[in-house]
């Protein structure tokens, strides 16, 4: 059985409103084909969390736009060409 692959993302914090996580990439995550997500914090005391949807991840950790969700992988069905090796 084949289907769409999970899609990776990062949570990039531009402003640390809590004073705890810092700025930059604070977590990595994956969105599974059924919409369920998992995040793993990029910290000394990392935590892994499961979420019902990507909207829930952004709602809880977006801090009103202070943290951006940045997709690492292209959308399902969109294939990117491998880098060119020259002429």
Chimera marker file (.cmm) of the C-alpha trace (Angstrom):
<marker_set name="trace">
<marker id="1" x="0.000" y="0.000" z="0.000" r="1" g="1" b="0" radius="0.5"/>
<marker id="2" x="1.364" y="3.384" z="-0.958" r="1" g="1" b="0" radius="0.5"/>
<marker id="3" x="0.109" y="6.853" z="-0.296" r="1" g="1" b="0" radius="0.5"/>
<marker id="4" x="1.380" y="10.317" z="0.420" r="1" g="1" b="0" radius="0.5"/>
<marker id="5" x="4.442" y="10.520" z="2.613" r="1" g="1" b="0" radius="0.5"/>
<marker id="6" x="4.494" y="12.453" z="5.887" r="1" g="1" b="0" radius="0.5"/>
<marker id="7" x="5.520" y="16.085" z="5.445" r="1" g="1" b="0" radius="0.5"/>
<marker id="8" x="8.170" y="17.690" z="7.665" r="1" g="1" b="0" radius="0.5"/>
<marker id="9" x="8.115" y="21.200" z="9.097" r="1" g="1" b="0" radius="0.5"/>
<marker id="10" x="9.972" y="23.434" z="11.526" r="1" g="1" b="0" radius="0.5"/>
<marker id="11" x="8.663" y="25.964" z="14.016" r="1" g="1" b="0" radius="0.5"/>
<marker id="12" x="10.738" y="29.118" z="13.609" r="1" g="1" b="0" radius="0.5"/>
<marker id="13" x="10.370" y="31.602" z="16.448" r="1" g="1" b="0" radius="0.5"/>
<marker id="14" x="11.085" y="35.225" z="15.534" r="1" g="1" b="0" radius="0.5"/>
<marker id="15" x="10.173" y="36.616" z="18.947" r="1" g="1" b="0" radius="0.5"/>
<marker id="16" x="10.345" y="34.665" z="22.207" r="1" g="1" b="0" radius="0.5"/>
<marker id="17" x="7.254" y="35.984" z="23.989" r="1" g="1" b="0" radius="0.5"/>
<marker id="18" x="7.635" y="33.526" z="26.901" r="1" g="1" b="0" radius="0.5"/>
<marker id="19" x="11.361" y="34.077" z="27.477" r="1" g="1" b="0" radius="0.5"/>
<marker id="20" x="11.903" y="30.308" z="27.576" r="1" g="1" b="0" radius="0.5"/>
<marker id="21" x="12.473" y="28.858" z="24.114" r="1" g="1" b="0" radius="0.5"/>
<marker id="22" x="14.664" y="31.500" z="22.507" r="1" g="1" b="0" radius="0.5"/>
<marker id="23" x="14.502" y="32.379" z="18.832" r="1" g="1" b="0" radius="0.5"/>
<marker id="24" x="15.249" y="30.465" z="15.641" r="1" g="1" b="0" radius="0.5"/>
<marker id="25" x="14.110" y="26.885" z="15.074" r="1" g="1" b="0" radius="0.5"/>
<marker id="26" x="12.539" y="25.800" z="18.352" r="1" g="1" b="0" radius="0.5"/>
<marker id="27" x="10.916" y="22.548" z="17.164" r="1" g="1" b="0" radius="0.5"/>
<marker id="28" x="10.672" y="20.131" z="14.272" r="1" g="1" b="0" radius="0.5"/>
<marker id="29" x="7.541" y="18.304" z="13.292" r="1" g="1" b="0" radius="0.5"/>
<marker id="30" x="5.811" y="16.044" z="10.860" r="1" g="1" b="0" radius="0.5"/>
<marker id="31" x="2.292" y="16.084" z="9.442" r="1" g="1" b="0" radius="0.5"/>
<marker id="32" x="0.995" y="12.615" z="8.618" r="1" g="1" b="0" radius="0.5"/>
<marker id="33" x="-1.335" y="11.994" z="5.649" r="1" g="1" b="0" radius="0.5"/>
<marker id="34" x="-4.389" y="11.828" z="7.966" r="1" g="1" b="0" radius="0.5"/>
<marker id="35" x="-3.628" y="15.336" z="9.287" r="1" g="1" b="0" radius="0.5"/>
<marker id="36" x="-2.251" y="14.208" z="12.652" r="1" g="1" b="0" radius="0.5"/>
<marker id="37" x="1.002" y="15.935" z="13.627" r="1" g="1" b="0" radius="0.5"/>
<marker id="38" x="3.911" y="15.306" z="15.957" r="1" g="1" b="0" radius="0.5"/>
<marker id="39" x="6.386" y="17.903" z="17.186" r="1" g="1" b="0" radius="0.5"/>
<marker id="40" x="9.780" y="17.465" z="18.850" r="1" g="1" b="0" radius="0.5"/>
<marker id="41" x="11.298" y="20.405" z="20.682" r="1" g="1" b="0" radius="0.5"/>
<marker id="42" x="14.809" y="21.457" z="19.810" r="1" g="1" b="0" radius="0.5"/>
<marker id="43" x="16.036" y="21.873" z="23.406" r="1" g="1" b="0" radius="0.5"/>
<marker id="44" x="18.145" y="20.239" z="26.113" r="1" g="1" b="0" radius="0.5"/>
<marker id="45" x="14.940" y="18.903" z="27.696" r="1" g="1" b="0" radius="0.5"/>
<marker id="46" x="13.143" y="17.996" z="24.505" r="1" g="1" b="0" radius="0.5"/>
<marker id="47" x="9.507" y="16.984" z="24.510" r="1" g="1" b="0" radius="0.5"/>
<marker id="48" x="7.548" y="15.133" z="21.844" r="1" g="1" b="0" radius="0.5"/>
<marker id="49" x="3.871" y="16.034" z="21.417" r="1" g="1" b="0" radius="0.5"/>
<marker id="50" x="1.064" y="14.678" z="19.242" r="1" g="1" b="0" radius="0.5"/>
<marker id="51" x="-1.573" y="16.957" z="17.754" r="1" g="1" b="0" radius="0.5"/>
<marker id="52" x="-4.896" y="16.441" z="15.996" r="1" g="1" b="0" radius="0.5"/>
<marker id="53" x="-4.027" y="18.921" z="13.234" r="1" g="1" b="0" radius="0.5"/>
<marker id="54" x="-1.482" y="21.429" z="11.998" r="1" g="1" b="0" radius="0.5"/>
<marker id="55" x="-3.973" y="24.156" z="12.942" r="1" g="1" b="0" radius="0.5"/>
<marker id="56" x="-3.735" y="23.031" z="16.581" r="1" g="1" b="0" radius="0.5"/>
<marker id="57" x="0.073" y="23.232" z="16.472" r="1" g="1" b="0" radius="0.5"/>
<marker id="58" x="-0.047" y="26.781" z="15.129" r="1" g="1" b="0" radius="0.5"/>
<marker id="59" x="-2.842" y="27.814" z="17.514" r="1" g="1" b="0" radius="0.5"/>
<marker id="60" x="-0.880" y="26.732" z="20.603" r="1" g="1" b="0" radius="0.5"/>
<marker id="61" x="2.673" y="27.593" z="19.549" r="1" g="1" b="0" radius="0.5"/>
<marker id="62" x="2.239" y="30.386" z="16.996" r="1" g="1" b="0" radius="0.5"/>
<marker id="63" x="2.016" y="33.079" z="19.687" r="1" g="1" b="0" radius="0.5"/>
<marker id="64" x="0.054" y="35.396" z="17.426" r="1" g="1" b="0" radius="0.5"/>
<marker id="65" x="2.594" y="35.262" z="14.596" r="1" g="1" b="0" radius="0.5"/>
<marker id="66" x="5.756" y="35.298" z="16.738" r="1" g="1" b="0" radius="0.5"/>
<marker id="67" x="6.434" y="31.706" z="15.606" r="1" g="1" b="0" radius="0.5"/>
<marker id="68" x="6.134" y="30.628" z="11.974" r="1" g="1" b="0" radius="0.5"/>
<marker id="69" x="5.500" y="27.173" z="10.589" r="1" g="1" b="0" radius="0.5"/>
<marker id="70" x="8.067" y="26.569" z="7.833" r="1" g="1" b="0" radius="0.5"/>
<marker id="71" x="7.542" y="23.556" z="5.567" r="1" g="1" b="0" radius="0.5"/>
<marker id="72" x="10.688" y="21.517" z="4.869" r="1" g="1" b="0" radius="0.5"/>
<marker id="73" x="9.055" y="19.232" z="2.302" r="1" g="1" b="0" radius="0.5"/>
<marker id="74" x="6.954" y="20.270" z="-0.704" r="1" g="1" b="0" radius="0.5"/>
<marker id="75" x="3.177" y="19.741" z="-0.664" r="1" g="1" b="0" radius="0.5"/>
<marker id="76" x="1.977" y="16.190" z="-1.437" r="1" g="1" b="0" radius="0.5"/>
<marker id="77" x="1.972" y="15.428" z="-5.157" r="1" g="1" b="0" radius="0.5"/>
<marker id="78" x="4.508" y="18.123" z="-5.913" r="1" g="1" b="0" radius="0.5"/>
<marker id="79" x="7.895" y="16.711" z="-6.777" r="1" g="1" b="0" radius="0.5"/>
<marker id="80" x="10.951" y="18.899" z="-6.771" r="1" g="1" b="0" radius="0.5"/>
<marker id="81" x="13.719" y="18.285" z="-9.269" r="1" g="1" b="0" radius="0.5"/>
<marker id="82" x="17.073" y="17.105" z="-7.934" r="1" g="1" b="0" radius="0.5"/>
<marker id="83" x="19.854" y="19.700" z="-8.021" r="1" g="1" b="0" radius="0.5"/>
<marker id="84" x="21.652" y="20.012" z="-11.318" r="1" g="1" b="0" radius="0.5"/>
<marker id="85" x="25.141" y="18.516" z="-11.450" r="1" g="1" b="0" radius="0.5"/>
<marker id="86" x="26.281" y="20.873" z="-14.168" r="1" g="1" b="0" radius="0.5"/>
<marker id="87" x="26.144" y="21.060" z="-17.977" r="1" g="1" b="0" radius="0.5"/>
<link id1="1" id2="2" r="1" g="1" b="0" radius="0.2"/>
<link id1="2" id2="3" r="1" g="1" b="0" radius="0.2"/>
<link id1="3" id2="4" r="1" g="1" b="0" radius="0.2"/>
<link id1="4" id2="5" r="1" g="1" b="0" radius="0.2"/>
<link id1="5" id2="6" r="1" g="1" b="0" radius="0.2"/>
<link id1="6" id2="7" r="1" g="1" b="0" radius="0.2"/>
<link id1="7" id2="8" r="1" g="1" b="0" radius="0.2"/>
<link id1="8" id2="9" r="1" g="1" b="0" radius="0.2"/>
<link id1="9" id2="10" r="1" g="1" b="0" radius="0.2"/>
<link id1="10" id2="11" r="1" g="1" b="0" radius="0.2"/>
<link id1="11" id2="12" r="1" g="1" b="0" radius="0.2"/>
<link id1="12" id2="13" r="1" g="1" b="0" radius="0.2"/>
<link id1="13" id2="14" r="1" g="1" b="0" radius="0.2"/>
<link id1="14" id2="15" r="1" g="1" b="0" radius="0.2"/>
<link id1="15" id2="16" r="1" g="1" b="0" radius="0.2"/>
<link id1="16" id2="17" r="1" g="1" b="0" radius="0.2"/>
<link id1="17" id2="18" r="1" g="1" b="0" radius="0.2"/>
<link id1="18" id2="19" r="1" g="1" b="0" radius="0.2"/>
<link id1="19" id2="20" r="1" g="1" b="0" radius="0.2"/>
<link id1="20" id2="21" r="1" g="1" b="0" radius="0.2"/>
<link id1="21" id2="22" r="1" g="1" b="0" radius="0.2"/>
<link id1="22" id2="23" r="1" g="1" b="0" radius="0.2"/>
<link id1="23" id2="24" r="1" g="1" b="0" radius="0.2"/>
<link id1="24" id2="25" r="1" g="1" b="0" radius="0.2"/>
<link id1="25" id2="26" r="1" g="1" b="0" radius="0.2"/>
<link id1="26" id2="27" r="1" g="1" b="0" radius="0.2"/>
<link id1="27" id2="28" r="1" g="1" b="0" radius="0.2"/>
<link id1="28" id2="29" r="1" g="1" b="0" radius="0.2"/>
<link id1="29" id2="30" r="1" g="1" b="0" radius="0.2"/>
<link id1="30" id2="31" r="1" g="1" b="0" radius="0.2"/>
<link id1="31" id2="32" r="1" g="1" b="0" radius="0.2"/>
<link id1="32" id2="33" r="1" g="1" b="0" radius="0.2"/>
<link id1="33" id2="34" r="1" g="1" b="0" radius="0.2"/>
<link id1="34" id2="35" r="1" g="1" b="0" radius="0.2"/>
<link id1="35" id2="36" r="1" g="1" b="0" radius="0.2"/>
<link id1="36" id2="37" r="1" g="1" b="0" radius="0.2"/>
<link id1="37" id2="38" r="1" g="1" b="0" radius="0.2"/>
<link id1="38" id2="39" r="1" g="1" b="0" radius="0.2"/>
<link id1="39" id2="40" r="1" g="1" b="0" radius="0.2"/>
<link id1="40" id2="41" r="1" g="1" b="0" radius="0.2"/>
<link id1="41" id2="42" r="1" g="1" b="0" radius="0.2"/>
<link id1="42" id2="43" r="1" g="1" b="0" radius="0.2"/>
<link id1="43" id2="44" r="1" g="1" b="0" radius="0.2"/>
<link id1="44" id2="45" r="1" g="1" b="0" radius="0.2"/>
<link id1="45" id2="46" r="1" g="1" b="0" radius="0.2"/>
<link id1="46" id2="47" r="1" g="1" b="0" radius="0.2"/>
<link id1="47" id2="48" r="1" g="1" b="0" radius="0.2"/>
<link id1="48" id2="49" r="1" g="1" b="0" radius="0.2"/>
<link id1="49" id2="50" r="1" g="1" b="0" radius="0.2"/>
<link id1="50" id2="51" r="1" g="1" b="0" radius="0.2"/>
<link id1="51" id2="52" r="1" g="1" b="0" radius="0.2"/>
<link id1="52" id2="53" r="1" g="1" b="0" radius="0.2"/>
<link id1="53" id2="54" r="1" g="1" b="0" radius="0.2"/>
<link id1="54" id2="55" r="1" g="1" b="0" radius="0.2"/>
<link id1="55" id2="56" r="1" g="1" b="0" radius="0.2"/>
<link id1="56" id2="57" r="1" g="1" b="0" radius="0.2"/>
<link id1="57" id2="58" r="1" g="1" b="0" radius="0.2"/>
<link id1="58" id2="59" r="1" g="1" b="0" radius="0.2"/>
<link id1="59" id2="60" r="1" g="1" b="0" radius="0.2"/>
<link id1="60" id2="61" r="1" g="1" b="0" radius="0.2"/>
<link id1="61" id2="62" r="1" g="1" b="0" radius="0.2"/>
<link id1="62" id2="63" r="1" g="1" b="0" radius="0.2"/>
<link id1="63" id2="64" r="1" g="1" b="0" radius="0.2"/>
<link id1="64" id2="65" r="1" g="1" b="0" radius="0.2"/>
<link id1="65" id2="66" r="1" g="1" b="0" radius="0.2"/>
<link id1="66" id2="67" r="1" g="1" b="0" radius="0.2"/>
<link id1="67" id2="68" r="1" g="1" b="0" radius="0.2"/>
<link id1="68" id2="69" r="1" g="1" b="0" radius="0.2"/>
<link id1="69" id2="70" r="1" g="1" b="0" radius="0.2"/>
<link id1="70" id2="71" r="1" g="1" b="0" radius="0.2"/>
<link id1="71" id2="72" r="1" g="1" b="0" radius="0.2"/>
<link id1="72" id2="73" r="1" g="1" b="0" radius="0.2"/>
<link id1="73" id2="74" r="1" g="1" b="0" radius="0.2"/>
<link id1="74" id2="75" r="1" g="1" b="0" radius="0.2"/>
<link id1="75" id2="76" r="1" g="1" b="0" radius="0.2"/>
<link id1="76" id2="77" r="1" g="1" b="0" radius="0.2"/>
<link id1="77" id2="78" r="1" g="1" b="0" radius="0.2"/>
<link id1="78" id2="79" r="1" g="1" b="0" radius="0.2"/>
<link id1="79" id2="80" r="1" g="1" b="0" radius="0.2"/>
<link id1="80" id2="81" r="1" g="1" b="0" radius="0.2"/>
<link id1="81" id2="82" r="1" g="1" b="0" radius="0.2"/>
<link id1="82" id2="83" r="1" g="1" b="0" radius="0.2"/>
<link id1="83" id2="84" r="1" g="1" b="0" radius="0.2"/>
<link id1="84" id2="85" r="1" g="1" b="0" radius="0.2"/>
<link id1="85" id2="86" r="1" g="1" b="0" radius="0.2"/>
<link id1="86" id2="87" r="1" g="1" b="0" radius="0.2"/>
</marker_set>
